[in-house]
Amino acid sequence: MNRLLILVCLVSLAVVPNPTCRPAPVKITPEHATLSAGARQQFSAELRKGAAKEIYWSLLRGSGIVSKTGLYKAPYHVPHEIVVTIRADLEREDTGEKEHGIVDVELQPGSYPGADSCCSTTQSRPPEP
């Protein structure tokens, strides 16, 4: 049984860049989030081994805004359930190599109160009263 597991891990290492038999090099917290329109979620990222000198956040898929500190702000209008993918790129302090992690955010349909007066669905601040 152990030999089979080792064989499966070795084969998956050759085929899949991040197999389930080893953890991702970057840990993002929280690992998943479900938000409503206009909501915010703070994410943090760290290397599982070693220290990072820089963290860069970006949106891979979906809408909204992620700041350089990892604060995600959902759009004010979400017409249907959407999955947003956020990426954290970390630069290793010792070698300068880059590692990355991703996290999915599930957006529930709806509108932020007062959002009808807004023109954009990706603005970074609430509408003026």
Salt bridges, closest charged atoms under 4 A:
ASP89 OD1 - ARG87 NE 2.83
GLU91 OE2 - LYS53 NZ 3.36
GLU99 OE2 - ARG92 NE 3.43
GLU128 OE2 - ARG125 NH1 2.34
